[in-house]
Amino acid sequence: MPAKIPEAAARLFSRVWICRRCKKKIRADSLKIQAGLIPCPKCGQRAFRGKSKERRLAK
């Protein structure tokens, strides 16, 4: 589990999208992303994926 506090999980993962071409991270509404209305500010691509919840290994 990456974040045990719900507020922290919402801040880190909700509405966060990653550009598939240049890996730029943006925060936008999911309906606008799915409609293709928002381009990447770095490369102009309109293909995004959601931020995946990282798994961290304990050392």
Sequence and secondary structure as in RCSB ss.txt:
>XXXX:A:sequence
MPAKIPEAAARLFSRVWICRRCKKKIRADSLKIQAGLIPCPKCGQRAFRGKSKERRLAK
>XXXX:A:secstr
   SSHHHHHHHHTTEEEETTT  EEE  HHHHHHT    TTT    EEE         
